[in-house]
Amino acid sequence: MSLPSLSYPHSLNTMPLANELRRQLRAERRTLSPARQRLHARRLARVLGKQLFFLRARRIAAYECADGELDPAILLGLAQARHKRCYLPVLRPHPRKKLWFVRYRPGDRLMPNVYGIPEPRLRNRHIRLAWALDLLLMPLVGFDTNCNRLGMGGGYYDRTLAYLLQRKHWRRPRLIGIAHECQRVEQLDSKPWDVPLDMVVTEKRVYEGKKGRGPRSAGQGGV
């Protein structure tokens, strides 16, 4: 179920309204049952797992789901089976408010960070900066059909990926937002510091960024 009534053009310039929208969307995705969550995860893996950019990617980063987020674990399992290197984000101690990406293998022990989100330990790990990745699967709170992203408000991904705003040609990694369809809103503002997504994929549809061809059903190929 989408939320077409939640349109916040220009009004999201004020923090209280942005936080209210975050609260509504987080509550919406938490209402999804465990069975529905698993179904969405399988559909996501079926759509993304056969795309050429996924098949060609050698280094893929995703996230540990929390708070009702769509779980990319099945997709990471496919990547592991194809001998790709998988990474999870880790909060950087210096500079703060940015992310590293640390190698992750099934069974690796994860530790909660200051926000309670599990992440790999840094000791004796393969650490990568964002530009060294081929594909980054990003969580989000809300999105619109132009692939504008509403995050949690901490700005970690935008700061980490800010270098992409200065590049016109070499743009790595490819940025894919992962979400439930119920997290879609009619319109979001795009601010100067927002790093645009290349695509958002839900259990129902594939949404391409402004240079793409618009939304289409998840059953259509050739993303």
C-alpha positions in Angstrom: 0.0 0.0 0.0 1.5 3.4 -1.0 0.8 6.7 0.6 -0.1 9.0 -2.2 -1.6 11.6 0.2 1.7 12.3 1.8 3.0 15.1 -0.4 5.5 17.4 1.1 6.9 19.7 -1.6 8.8 22.7 -0.1 7.4 21.9 3.4 10.3 19.5 4.1 12.6 22.5 4.4 11.4 22.6 8.1 12.8 19.9 10.4 9.6 19.3 12.4 7.6 18.3 9.2 10.4 16.1 7.9 10.6 14.3 11.3 6.8 13.9 11.3 7.0 12.3 7.8 9.7 10.0 9.0 7.6 9.0 12.0 4.6 8.1 9.8 6.6 6.1 7.3 8.6 4.2 9.9 5.3 3.3 11.6 3.8 2.2 8.3 6.6 -0.2 7.5 6.6 -1.6 11.0 3.0 -2.8 10.5 4.2 -5.3 7.9 4.0 -8.9 9.2 7.0 -11.1 9.3 5.5 -13.2 6.5 5.0 -10.1 4.4 8.6 -8.9 5.1 9.9 -12.3 3.9 7.8 -12.1 0.8 9.1 -8.6 0.0 12.7 -9.8 0.5 12.2 -12.7 -1.9 10.7 -10.5 -4.5 13.5 -8.0 -4.2 16.2 -10.7 -4.6 14.3 -12.1 -7.6 14.3 -8.7 -9.4 17.8 -7.4 -8.5 19.6 -10.7 -8.6 19.2 -11.0 -12.3 20.1 -7.5 -13.3 23.3 -7.0 -15.3 24.8 -4.4 -13.0 24.4 -6.8 -10.1 25.9 -9.7 -12.0 28.9 -7.6 -13.1 29.5 -6.0 -9.7 32.5 -7.4 -7.7 32.1 -5.4 -4.5 28.6 -4.9 -3.1 27.6 -3.1 0.1 24.2 -3.4 1.7 23.0 -3.0 5.3 21.6 -4.9 8.3 17.9 -4.3 8.4 16.2 -2.7 11.4 13.0 -1.0 12.3 11.0 -2.7 9.5 13.4 -2.0 6.7 13.3 -4.3 3.7 15.9 -7.0 4.3 18.6 -7.4 1.6 20.0 -10.6 3.2 18.7 -13.0 0.5 20.3 -10.8 -2.2 23.6 -10.8 -0.2 23.4 -14.5 -0.1 23.2 -14.6 -3.9 26.2 -12.3 -4.1 28.2 -14.6 -1.8 27.2 -17.6 -3.9 28.7 -15.9 -6.9 31.9 -15.2 -5.1 31.3 -11.4 -4.8 32.8 -9.4 -2.0 30.1 -8.1 0.3 30.4 -5.2 2.8 28.4 -3.6 5.5 28.5 0.1 6.6 30.4 1.0 9.8 30.4 4.4 11.5 33.8 6.1 11.0 35.5 7.4 14.2 37.3 10.1 12.2 35.9 12.0 10.5 32.6 11.5 12.2 29.3 11.4 10.5 30.7 9.3 7.6 30.8 5.6 6.8 33.4 3.0 6.1 32.4 -0.3 4.4 33.8 -3.4 6.0 34.0 -6.9 4.5 31.2 -9.2 5.7 30.8 -13.0 5.3 27.9 -15.2 6.5 28.5 -16.1 10.2 30.7 -13.1 11.0 30.0 -11.7 14.4 28.3 -8.3 14.4 28.3 -5.7 17.2 25.7 -3.0 17.8 26.9 0.6 17.2 25.8 3.6 19.1 22.4 3.5 17.4 21.9 -0.2 18.1 22.5 -1.2 14.5 24.7 -4.3 14.0 27.9 -3.8 12.2 31.2 -5.7 11.6 34.2 -5.2 13.9 36.9 -3.1 12.5 39.9 -5.1 13.8 41.7 -7.1 11.1 39.0 -6.3 8.5 39.1 -5.3 4.8 37.9 -1.7 4.9 36.8 0.1 1.8 35.7 3.7 1.0 32.6 4.2 -1.0 34.4 4.9 -4.3 35.9 1.4 -4.2 32.5 -0.3 -4.3 30.6 -1.2 -7.5 27.2 -1.3 -6.0 25.7 0.2 -2.9 22.2 -0.9 -1.7 21.0 1.8 0.6 18.2 1.9 3.2 15.7 4.7 3.3 12.7 6.0 5.2 10.8 7.4 2.2 11.2 8.1 -1.5 9.4 9.5 -4.5 9.1 8.4 -8.1 12.1 10.6 -9.1 14.2 8.6 -6.6 14.6 11.4 -4.1 15.5 9.8 -0.8 14.4 10.6 2.8 16.8 9.1 5.2 16.9 9.0 9.0 18.2 12.5 9.2 21.8 11.8 10.3 23.3 12.6 6.9 25.8 9.7 7.0 25.2 8.6 3.5 25.1 12.1 2.0 28.4 13.0 3.7 30.0 9.7 2.6 28.9 10.1 -1.0 29.3 13.9 -1.3 32.1 13.4 -3.8 29.6 12.1 -6.4 28.1 15.6 -6.6 31.3 16.9 -8.1 31.6 14.1 -10.8 29.8 13.9 -14.1 31.4 10.9 -15.7 33.1 8.4 -13.3 30.4 7.8 -10.7 31.0 4.7 -8.6 29.3 3.1 -6.9 25.8 2.7 -8.4 23.3 3.8 -5.7 20.2 1.7 -5.3 17.6 2.5 -2.7 15.8 -0.4 -1.2 12.3 0.1 0.2 8.8 -1.3 0.7 6.3 0.2 -1.7 4.4 1.6 1.3 7.4 4.0 1.8 6.6 5.9 -1.4 5.3 9.4 -1.2 4.1 11.7 -3.8 6.9 14.2 -3.7 10.0 15.0 -1.8 12.3 18.1 -1.9 15.8 17.6 -3.3 18.3 19.8 -1.4 21.8 20.8 -2.7 23.6 18.3 -0.5 21.3 15.4 -1.3 23.1 12.7 -3.4 20.7 11.4 -6.0 19.9 7.7 -6.2 20.3 5.9 -9.5 17.3 3.7 -8.8 14.8 2.6 -6.1 13.5 -0.9 -6.0 10.6 -2.2 -4.0 8.7 -5.5 -4.0 6.4 -4.1 -6.7 8.2 -1.7 -8.9 11.6 -0.4 -10.2 11.9 3.4 -10.0 14.7 5.0 -12.1 16.2 8.4 -11.3 15.6 11.5 -13.3 17.8 10.3 -16.2 15.8 7.0 -16.3 12.5 6.1 -17.9 10.3 6.2 -14.9 8.6 3.5 -12.8 7.7 0.1 -14.1 6.5 -3.1 -12.6 9.0 -5.5 -11.0 8.2 -8.1 -13.5 9.7 -6.1 -16.3 13.4 -6.8 -17.1 16.2 -4.8 -18.4 16.7 -2.5 -15.4 
